């Protein structure tokens, strides 16, 4: 009961922290000392650096997007929140730090949950002025603690140039934390790049996964076992799947969670709004010697991706990555294992071993880079069309492996996985359907239908897959080329023309703009763009085919994209996300357009 109450208090205090500090984005002071008070075994740490500048920075990002000044809003809310009209003693150029740690134990187990302490370090220029400026409070007690009744009985005490705040029920742990000295602090265990992010990025969020797994692991195991027992009793008519199929899906998620808890050491996220984009960086540090550490061992894309010119303007999504990355080679067993759990008894052990062998052989045949691009297909029941290129160094062997994997897909029980999802699937291959400029082209068709009729689910499946998904592929000039969707024969001819003529030399304007948003992204292990407007338009088109209502037309002009780039090195993966302000404005314009059309009287309806 005590443990659950402490967890609830942590959640409540986190909300308090977000309410008090989330708007305060900005750069930290060079002489920041807060991290030296946070122990190295901290479960989490959240920093918001330099209050005044952060509000200005956030205002610049939100200009033309959000009509209210965040700096004006914060300055209006803080006096009421703190009960201090003048905000006396509060250092508005300082950094706010929230953290949670375990007292008196380097690796506490679940039985010691009462040792968890969470608090917020609020920067002050003068602690006594800060306390005196707050009206609703109790006198300072013998331990130097004051209770602020204006903040739901929050406790405050002085810690150097900070006011350390926590909730009332945590009084004993507050006194313990104030009087203990951590042998090693968080600032001393961060590497140079993360230490810089922690003190220079407007927002920095840190989680110690290794410590959390050891602290909460036993409790989490009990919760998962209870969830598994509950799943076994869920009636199949509620889910469309029997208990064994639900169990297979549950096993996948449990396996993924288990991998994270055992192989990830720490995770940090930094947030930096600029005038033109919102930038988010996630850093994953792995446990040395684990499978994930091997996946993130080296950066394989130092020379850049030479296939970027094949990406196109107007795409919904595009993806470029290095084929030499250990992320691909070291994750084969993991991917096949996930597929095995999803398939359950439908896929034999021999088939799993064959899949693994083909995948590893295929990785030995490829080299260099790969690119994928997907766009809307308004002329087809299947709403997407795409194409991709993969660099190969052994064309004959790679083509052979493609044929083997296709045959395995048709005859191994793999297609039976769809049955557990309420669908019937069929995969057919035709070899050498044509030869174009010396390139032998194969084709395939994946047909997916619902095993129900006249239900919302069956209509959705029909609108998604139509009469089937068509594929065509071939190999030329060291590149495996493939086309997906309607007119795939025409798309293949265009790809072969591009490859053989070498005409794809200039990177398109949208990709150039996306690369410029993340410095060095052209040399990342993977690079991804997504246009939310085009994706929304396709989704609305699918909806219109199954619902008897008028679906708004999305004709908003869009040229910007959300961008993600990832780079691995020395057991660490760094993932950067950039959301252009222009794309947010495009999304808002789209929503306004949809709302205006929905408010217009409907003269006709689809029956």
Long-range contacts (C-beta under 8 A, 24 or more apart in sequence): 2-113, 2-114, 3-110, 3-113, 3-114, 3-219, 5-169, 6-113, 6-114, 6-116, 7-113, 9-118, 9-167, 9-169, 9-170, 10-100, 10-116, 10-118, 12-167, 13-118, 13-120, 13-166, 13-167, 14-98, 14-118, 16-151, 16-152, 16-154, 17-46, 17-98, 17-120, 19-81, 20-78, 20-81, 20-96, 20-120, 21-48, 21-96, 21-98, 21-120, 22-48, 23-54, 23-55, 23-58, 23-70, 23-73, 23-74, 24-48, 24-51, 24-54, 24-55, 24-74, 24-96, 25-49, 25-54, 25-55, 25-57, 25-58, 25-202, 25-203, 25-271, 25-272, 25-273, 26-50, 26-51, 26-52, 26-53, 26-54, 26-55, 26-56, 26-57, 26-202, 27-53, 27-54, 27-57, 27-200, 27-201, 27-202, 28-95, 28-198, 28-199, 28-200, 29-93, 29-94, 29-95, 29-199, 30-199, 32-94, 32-95, 32-199, 33-160, 33-161, 34-95, 34-97, 34-121, 34-123, 34-162, 35-97, 35-185, 35-186, 35-187, 35-190, 35-198, 35-199, 36-185, 36-187, 37-97, 37-121, 37-159, 37-160, 37-162, 37-182, 37-185, 38-97, 38-99, 38-101, 38-182, 38-185, 38-186, 38-187, 39-101, 39-182, 39-184, 39-185, 39-186, 40-182, 40-184, 40-185, 40-186, 40-188, 40-189, 41-101, 41-102, 41-106, 41-107, 41-208, 41-211, 42-99, 42-100, 42-101, 42-186, 42-206, 42-208, 42-211, 43-100, 43-101, 43-102, 43-116, 43-207, 43-208, 43-211, 43-212, 43-215, 44-98, 44-99, 44-100, 44-205, 44-206, 44-207, 44-208, 45-97, 45-98, 45-99, 45-100, 45-186, 45-198, 45-204, 45-205, 45-206, 46-97, 46-98, 46-99, 46-203, 46-204, 46-205, 46-206, 47-95, 47-96, 47-97, 47-98, 47-198, 47-199, 47-203, 47-204, 47-205, 48-95, 48-96, 48-202, 48-203, 49-95, 49-199, 49-200, 49-201, 49-202, 49-203, 49-204, 50-93, 50-94, 50-95, 50-202, 51-91, 51-92, 51-93, 51-94, 51-95, 51-96, 52-92, 52-93, 53-93, 54-202, 57-202, 57-273, 57-274, 58-202, 58-273, 60-273, 60-274, 60-275, 61-273, 61-274, 61-275, 61-277, 61-278, 61-581, 62-273, 63-275, 64-581, 64-585, 65-581, 65-584, 65-585, 65-588, 81-150, 81-151, 82-134, 82-148, 82-150, 82-151, 83-134, 83-135, 83-136, 83-137, 83-148, 83-150, 83-151, 84-130, 84-133, 84-134, 84-135, 85-133, 86-133, 87-133, 88-126, 88-129, 88-130, 88-132, 88-133, 89-124, 89-125, 89-126, 89-127, 89-128, 89-129, 89-130, 89-131, 89-132, 89-133, 90-122, 90-123, 90-124, 90-125, 90-130, 91-123, 91-124, 91-125, 91-161, 93-123, 94-123, 94-124, 94-161, 95-123, 95-199, 96-120, 96-121, 96-122, 96-123, 97-121, 97-162, 99-186, 101-177, 102-211, 102-215, 103-173, 103-176, 103-177, 103-180, 104-176, 104-180, 107-211, 107-214, 107-215, 108-214, 108-215, 109-214, 109-215, 109-218, 110-215, 110-216, 110-217, 110-218, 110-219, 113-215, 115-173, 116-173, 116-215, 117-166, 117-170, 117-173, 117-174, 117-176, 117-177, 118-166, 118-170, 119-164, 119-165, 119-166, 119-170, 119-174, 119-177, 120-164, 120-165, 120-166, 121-159, 121-162, 121-163, 121-164, 121-165, 122-162, 122-163, 122-164, 122-165, 123-161, 123-162, 124-161, 124-162, 124-163, 125-161, 127-158, 127-161, 127-163, 130-163, 131-156, 131-163, 143-175, 143-178, 144-178, 145-171, 145-174, 145-175, 193-283, 194-268, 194-283, 197-268, 197-270, 197-281, 197-283, 198-268, 198-270, 201-270, 201-271, 201-272, 201-281, 202-270, 202-271, 202-272, 202-273, 203-270, 203-271, 203-272, 204-268, 204-269, 204-270, 204-271, 205-268, 205-269, 205-270, 205-271, 206-266, 206-267, 206-268, 207-266, 207-267, 207-268, 208-265, 208-266, 209-260, 209-261, 209-264, 209-265, 209-266, 209-267, 210-264, 210-265, 210-266, 210-287, 212-261, 213-261, 213-262, 217-261, 220-261, 224-254, 224-257, 240-421, 240-422, 240-457, 241-420, 241-421, 241-422, 244-344, 244-345, 245-344, 245-420, 248-341, 248-342, 248-343, 248-344, 248-420, 249-342, 251-341, 252-338, 252-341, 252-342, 255-337, 255-338, 255-341, 256-338, 259-291, 259-292, 259-334, 262-287, 262-290, 263-287, 263-290, 263-291, 263-292, 263-293, 264-292, 275-581, 276-580, 276-581, 276-582, 277-517, 277-578, 277-579, 277-580, 277-581, 278-578, 278-579, 278-581, 278-584, 279-517, 279-518, 279-576, 279-577, 279-578, 279-579, 280-576, 280-577, 280-578, 280-579, 281-574, 281-575, 281-576, 281-577, 282-574, 282-575, 282-576, 282-577, 283-572, 283-573, 283-574, 283-575, 284-572, 284-573, 284-574, 284-575, 285-571, 285-572, 286-571, 286-572, 286-573, 288-571, 291-330, 291-333, 291-334, 293-571, 294-326, 294-330, 295-326, 295-327, 295-330, 295-331, 295-568, 295-573, 296-326, 296-327, 296-568, 296-569, 296-570, 296-571, 296-572, 296-573, 297-326, 297-568, 297-569, 297-570, 297-571, 298-326, 298-568, 298-569, 298-570, 299-523, 299-525, 299-567, 299-568, 299-569, 300-324, 300-325, 300-326, 300-525, 301-325, 301-369, 301-523, 301-524, 301-525, 301-567, 302-523, 303-523, 304-522, 304-523, 305-369, 305-371, 305-522, 305-523, 305-527, 306-368, 306-369, 307-368, 307-369, 307-370, 307-371, 307-389, 307-391, 308-371, 308-507, 308-511, 308-515, 308-522, 308-527, 309-504, 309-505, 309-506, 309-507, 309-508, 310-371, 310-373, 310-389, 310-498, 310-504, 311-371, 311-373, 311-507, 311-508, 311-511, 311-529, 312-373, 312-375, 312-508, 313-508, 313-509, 313-510, 313-511, 313-559, 314-375, 314-510, 314-534, 315-373, 315-374, 315-375, 315-510, 315-529, 315-531, 315-534, 316-374, 316-375, 316-376, 316-384, 316-530, 316-531, 316-534, 316-535, 316-538, 317-372, 317-373, 317-374, 317-528, 317-529, 317-530, 317-531, 317-535, 318-371, 318-372, 318-373, 318-374, 318-511, 318-528, 318-529, 319-371, 319-372, 319-373, 319-526, 319-527, 319-528, 320-369, 320-370, 320-371, 320-372, 320-526, 320-527, 320-528, 321-369, 321-370, 321-525, 321-526, 321-527, 322-368, 322-369, 322-525, 322-526, 323-363, 323-366, 323-367, 323-368, 323-369, 323-370, 323-390, 323-391, 324-367, 324-368, 325-525, 325-526, 325-568, 326-568, 327-525, 327-526, 327-568, 328-363, 329-360, 329-363, 332-356, 332-359, 332-360, 332-363, 335-359, 339-414, 342-417, 343-413, 343-414, 343-416, 343-417, 344-420, 346-413, 346-414, 346-416, 346-417, 346-419, 346-420, 347-412, 347-413, 347-414, 347-417, 348-412, 348-413, 351-408, 351-412, 351-413, 351-414, 354-408, 354-412, 355-405, 355-408, 355-412, 358-401, 358-404, 358-405, 358-408, 361-397, 361-401, 362-398, 362-401, 362-402, 362-405, 364-394, 365-392, 365-393, 365-394, 365-397, 365-398, 365-401, 366-390, 366-391, 366-392, 366-393, 366-398, 367-391, 367-392, 367-393, 368-478, 374-484, 375-534, 376-534, 376-537, 376-538, 376-541, 377-485, 377-486, 378-541, 379-486, 379-487, 380-466, 380-485, 380-486, 381-462, 381-463, 381-465, 381-466, 381-467, 382-464, 382-465, 382-466, 382-467, 382-468, 382-469, 382-485, 382-486, 383-463, 383-464, 383-538, 383-541, 383-542, 384-484, 384-485, 384-538, 385-483, 385-484, 385-485, 385-486, 385-487, 385-488, 385-491, 386-483, 386-484, 386-485, 387-481, 387-482, 387-483, 387-484, 387-491, 387-495, 388-481, 388-482, 388-484, 389-479, 389-480, 389-481, 389-482, 389-495, 389-499, 390-479, 390-480, 391-478, 391-479, 391-480, 392-475, 392-478, 392-479, 392-480, 393-478, 395-475, 395-478, 395-480, 398-475, 398-480, 399-475, 399-480, 402-442, 402-473, 402-480, 403-429, 403-431, 403-442, 406-444, 418-448, 419-451, 422-450, 422-451, 422-452, 422-457, 423-448, 423-449, 423-450, 423-451, 423-461, 424-448, 424-449, 424-450, 424-451, 425-449, 433-472, 434-489, 436-474, 436-492, 436-493, 436-496, 437-476, 437-496, 437-497, 437-500, 438-476, 439-474, 439-475, 439-476, 439-496, 440-474, 441-472, 441-473, 441-474, 441-489, 441-492, 442-472, 442-473, 442-474, 443-470, 443-471, 443-472, 443-473, 443-488, 444-470, 444-471, 445-469, 445-470, 445-471, 446-471, 456-546, 459-545, 459-546, 460-542, 460-546, 462-545, 462-546, 463-542, 463-543, 463-545, 463-546, 464-542, 476-500, 509-559, 510-559, 510-560, 510-561, 513-559, 513-560, 513-561, 514-561, 514-563, 514-578, 515-563, 517-563, 517-578, 517-580, 518-563, 518-565, 518-576, 518-578, 520-565, 520-567, 521-563, 521-565, 521-576, 523-567, 524-565, 524-566, 524-567, 525-566, 525-567, 525-568, 526-564, 526-565, 526-566, 527-563, 527-564, 527-565, 528-563, 528-564, 528-565, 529-561, 529-562, 529-563, 529-564, 530-561, 530-562, 530-564, 531-558, 531-560, 531-561, 531-562, 531-583, 532-562, 532-583, 532-587, 533-558, 533-583, 533-586, 533-587, 533-590, 534-558, 536-590, 544-606, 547-606, 548-605, 548-606, 548-607, 549-602, 549-605, 549-606, 550-602, 550-604, 550-605, 550-606, 552-593, 552-594, 552-597, 552-598, 553-597, 554-590, 554-593, 554-594, 555-593, 556-586, 556-589, 556-590, 556-593, 557-586, 558-583, 558-586, 558-590, 560-586
